[in-house]
Amino acid sequence: MSIPIDRLIVIGENLNATRKVKATSSRVVRKNGKVGIGYTDLDGRARILDCTEVVPEDPGQQESFRIPHIAQALRKRDLSYITWAIRAQELAGAHVIDLCVDEMSPYPEERQEWLQWLVKTAQAITTSVLAIDSSDSATIEAGLQVHDSSKSRPAINSFNLEAGREGLVEMAKERNAVLFANASGRSGMPQDAGERVRNLKECMDLMDRHHIPMKDRFLDPLVFPIGVAQVCGNHYLDAVNELRREYPEVHIFGGHSNVSFGLPRRSVLNHAFTLLSIMAGCDAVMIDPVMNSPGPYEEFRYATDALTAKDENSLRYLKYCRGG
């Protein structure tokens, strides 16, 4: 499966070892002394990922506990659950599947082994583009070493101005990989819209020097929670606006659900912020496509492009309406 060029690009974030489900969620099944995550496999059978060993026995502790279901599936090598986690995202509209195992171990060598296993396992399940995601460049390189490019292109998530990350640009060129860049600077996280734009312009300059095609570049201005600072939403949206003016053909995305951390009814904020981000210039979203259907976002993008004369004669909108 290739990344589309004329529609909203959806990056599925759900194959990340940080993903958790509340122990009080309706997805959690308790039966015969066991606790697990219920799901329906690809053959339509009801299945359970056994999580008993990681869930506290004390009911009081369970009230606030969050089950690390992806990490549990990886540790148990539960291929049924991993297959479901990948295919469910694809069926919900994901074009790219993000893989991250950083939470599996504090030791780099073990993280590299986990990622290599997951890359090979995922490629046996899907031909979608796999985003190899890590805060450690050596772990990304390890994942690329076992990636079979005859099945699909890899993506690298992500390059930035932090020391040691620049090698990922050359790695992307060598492996014909899609390259994600985020707005982190040499001395830490960006403080405002201007710093986000300046950092990503430097990233663009480095990608220019390595001749990374524009269609293979994804810029992430970084979404921070408005619960930390009310202006964080504006900083991100202003950066998206400026980057879209500066680079009409580049892809721009973000982890839009980050904006709502710590606040109630997060889905309301996430939905509104994703729409605002598309209006500002995002043509890609990194979301949980199973819980947050990308359909309304894609419809919104087609409609707004038609309404603001970005879609000549509304041709893309008409094609979308006809099911194309």
C-alpha positions in Angstrom: 0.0 0.0 0.0 1.4 3.4 -0.9 0.8 6.8 0.7 -2.0 8.7 -1.2 -1.1 12.1 -2.7 -4.5 13.6 -3.1 -6.4 12.9 0.1 -6.0 13.2 3.9 -3.1 11.0 5.0 -3.8 8.9 8.2 -0.9 7.7 10.3 -2.2 5.0 12.7 -0.6 5.5 16.1 -1.8 2.3 17.8 1.1 -0.1 17.5 3.1 1.8 20.2 4.1 0.2 23.4 2.9 3.3 25.3 -0.8 2.6 24.4 -2.9 1.8 27.4 -6.6 1.0 28.2 -8.3 2.0 31.5 -8.9 -1.1 33.6 -12.5 0.1 34.0 -13.0 0.3 30.2 -15.8 -1.7 28.6 -13.1 -3.4 26.5 -11.8 -5.1 29.6 -13.1 -8.6 30.2 -13.0 -10.4 33.6 -13.7 -14.2 33.4 -12.6 -17.2 35.5 -10.2 -15.1 37.5 -8.6 -13.7 34.4 -8.4 -10.1 33.2 -7.9 -9.2 29.5 -8.7 -7.0 26.6 -11.6 -8.3 24.5 -11.5 -8.0 20.7 -12.9 -9.7 17.6 -10.3 -11.3 15.4 -10.3 -11.1 11.6 -12.3 -14.3 11.4 -15.1 -12.8 13.5 -14.2 -14.8 16.6 -14.4 -13.2 20.1 -10.9 -13.3 21.6 -9.2 -12.0 24.7 -5.6 -10.7 25.2 -4.7 -12.1 28.7 -3.4 -9.2 30.8 -3.9 -10.8 34.2 -0.2 -10.7 35.2 0.0 -6.9 34.7 -3.3 -5.8 36.4 -3.2 -5.1 40.1 -5.2 -7.6 42.2 -6.5 -4.9 44.5 -9.8 -3.6 43.1 -9.0 -0.2 44.6 -5.8 0.1 42.5 -7.6 -1.1 39.4 -9.8 2.0 39.4 -6.9 4.2 38.3 -4.7 1.5 36.5 -4.2 1.6 32.8 -3.4 -1.6 31.0 -0.4 -1.5 28.6 -2.1 -3.7 26.1 0.3 -3.3 23.1 3.3 -3.9 25.3 1.6 -7.0 26.8 0.8 -8.3 23.3 4.4 -7.9 22.3 5.7 -9.6 25.4 3.3 -12.6 24.9 4.1 -12.6 21.1 0.3 -12.7 20.6 0.2 -12.6 16.8 -3.6 -12.7 16.8 -3.8 -9.4 18.8 -1.0 -7.8 16.9 -2.6 -8.7 13.6 -5.9 -7.3 14.8 -4.2 -4.1 16.0 -2.7 -3.5 12.5 -5.6 -4.6 10.4 -8.2 -2.7 12.5 -6.3 0.5 11.8 -6.0 -0.2 8.1 -9.7 -1.0 7.9 -10.5 2.3 9.7 -8.5 4.2 7.1 -4.8 4.2 8.2 -2.3 4.6 5.3 0.8 4.4 7.6 1.3 2.2 10.7 3.6 3.6 13.3 5.8 1.2 15.2 7.4 2.1 18.6 8.8 -0.1 21.2 10.7 2.4 23.3 8.7 1.5 26.4 9.6 -2.2 26.2 13.1 -1.8 27.8 15.4 0.9 29.2 18.3 -0.9 27.5 19.1 0.1 23.9 20.2 -3.4 22.8 16.9 -4.9 24.0 14.8 -2.1 22.3 16.6 -2.8 19.1 15.8 -6.5 19.3 12.2 -5.7 20.1 11.9 -3.3 17.1 13.5 -5.8 14.7 11.1 -8.5 15.8 8.1 -6.1 15.4 9.2 -4.9 12.0 9.5 -8.4 10.6 6.3 -9.5 12.3 4.4 -6.4 10.9 5.7 -7.0 7.4 4.4 -10.5 7.5 0.9 -9.0 8.2 0.7 -5.9 6.0 2.1 -4.1 3.0 1.3 -0.7 4.4 4.1 1.8 4.9 5.6 1.2 8.4 6.9 4.2 10.3 9.9 3.1 12.4 9.6 5.3 15.5 12.1 5.8 18.3 13.7 8.5 20.3 17.0 6.6 19.7 18.6 6.8 16.2 20.4 3.5 16.7 17.1 1.8 17.3 15.6 3.3 14.1 18.7 2.1 12.2 18.2 -1.4 13.7 14.6 -1.5 12.5 15.6 -0.4 9.0 18.2 -3.1 8.8 15.5 -5.8 8.8 12.9 -3.9 6.9 12.1 -5.5 3.5 11.7 -2.7 1.0 10.4 -5.1 -1.6 7.2 -5.3 0.4 6.7 -1.6 1.2 8.7 1.6 1.7 9.8 2.4 5.3 9.2 5.7 7.0 11.5 7.2 9.7 9.9 8.9 12.7 11.6 11.2 13.3 14.5 13.5 12.5 15.1 16.8 14.3 17.9 19.2 15.3 18.9 17.3 18.4 22.5 16.1 18.5 22.9 12.7 16.7 19.6 12.8 14.8 21.0 14.3 11.5 22.3 10.9 10.4 18.7 9.9 9.9 18.4 12.2 6.8 21.3 10.3 5.1 19.7 7.0 6.2 16.4 8.1 4.6 18.1 8.8 1.4 20.0 5.5 1.3 16.9 3.5 2.1 14.4 5.5 0.0 12.4 6.1 3.1 9.7 8.7 3.9 11.1 11.1 6.4 9.3 12.7 9.3 10.9 15.8 10.9 9.7 17.4 14.2 10.3 20.9 15.6 12.5 19.9 18.5 15.6 22.2 18.7 19.2 21.7 19.7 18.5 22.8 23.2 15.0 21.3 23.8 11.4 21.8 22.9 10.2 24.9 20.9 8.6 27.6 23.0 6.4 29.3 20.4 5.3 29.3 16.8 8.4 31.1 15.5 10.8 28.7 17.0 8.8 25.8 15.6 9.1 27.3 12.1 12.8 28.1 12.4 13.7 24.6 13.6 11.7 23.0 10.8 13.2 25.3 8.2 16.6 24.1 9.2 15.4 20.5 8.9 14.1 21.4 5.4 17.5 22.8 4.4 19.2 19.6 5.5 16.7 17.5 3.6 17.4 19.8 0.6 21.1 19.1 0.8 20.4 15.3 0.8 17.9 15.6 -2.1 14.9 14.2 -0.1 11.9 14.5 -2.5 9.3 17.0 -1.2 6.5 14.3 -1.4 8.5 12.2 1.1 8.8 14.9 3.7 6.4 15.1 6.7 6.8 18.1 9.1 5.5 17.9 12.7 5.4 21.3 14.5 4.7 19.4 17.7 1.4 19.7 19.7 1.6 20.4 23.4 -1.3 20.3 25.9 -3.3 23.4 26.4 -3.6 22.2 30.0 0.0 23.2 30.5 -0.2 26.5 28.7 -3.3 27.9 27.0 -1.3 29.3 24.1 0.1 25.9 23.0 -2.8 25.3 20.6 -2.2 28.7 18.9 1.5 28.1 18.7 1.0 24.9 16.8 -1.7 26.3 14.5 0.3 29.5 13.7 3.3 27.3 12.8 1.2 25.1 10.5 -0.1 28.2 8.8 3.4 29.6 8.2 4.9 26.3 7.1 2.1 25.8 4.6 2.7 29.2 3.1 6.4 28.6 2.9 6.2 25.0 1.6 3.0 24.4 -0.4 3.9 20.8 -1.3 5.3 19.4 1.9 3.2 17.2 4.2 2.3 18.6 7.6 0.9 16.6 10.5 0.9 16.3 14.3 -0.2 14.2 17.2 -3.3 16.2 17.6 -4.7 14.3 20.6 -1.7 15.6 22.7 -3.6 18.9 23.0 -6.2 17.6 25.4 -4.0 15.8 28.0 -5.3 16.4 31.5 -8.7 17.8 30.5 -12.2 16.2 30.6 -14.0 15.0 27.5 -10.8 14.8 25.5 -12.6 13.6 22.3 -14.4 17.0 22.0 -11.2 18.9 22.1 -9.3 16.5 19.9 -12.0 16.6 17.2 -12.2 20.4 17.2 -8.4 20.8 17.2 -7.9 18.3 14.3 -10.4 20.3 12.2 -8.6 23.6 13.1 -5.3 21.9 12.1 -6.7 20.9 8.7 -8.0 24.4 8.2 -4.5 25.7 9.0 -2.8 23.5 6.5 -2.3 20.0 7.8 -2.8 17.3 5.1 -2.0 14.4 7.4 -3.1 13.3 10.9 -1.6 10.9 13.4 -4.5 9.5 15.3 -6.2 6.4 16.7 -8.3 5.7 13.5 -10.3 3.0 15.3 -11.6 5.2 18.1 -11.5 8.4 16.0 -12.8 7.7 12.5 -10.8 9.8 10.0 -13.9 9.9 7.7 -15.3 13.2 9.0 -11.8 14.8 8.8 -11.4 13.7 5.2 -14.8 14.9 4.2 -14.0 18.2 5.9 -10.8 18.6 4.0 -12.4 18.0 0.6 -15.3 20.3 1.4 -13.1 23.2 2.7 -10.7 22.9 -0.4 -13.7 23.2 -2.6 -15.2 26.1 -0.7 -11.9 28.1 -0.6 -11.0 27.5 -4.3 -8.1 25.2 -3.6 -9.9 22.4 -5.5 -10.3 23.7 -9.1 -14.0 23.2 -10.2 -14.4 21.1 -7.1 -13.0 18.1 -9.0 -11.5 16.3 -6.1 -14.6 16.9 -4.0 -16.8 15.5 -6.8 -14.6 12.5 -7.2 -14.7 11.8 -3.5 -18.5 12.1 -3.5 -18.7 9.5 -6.4 -16.7 7.1 -4.3 -13.4 7.5 -6.1 
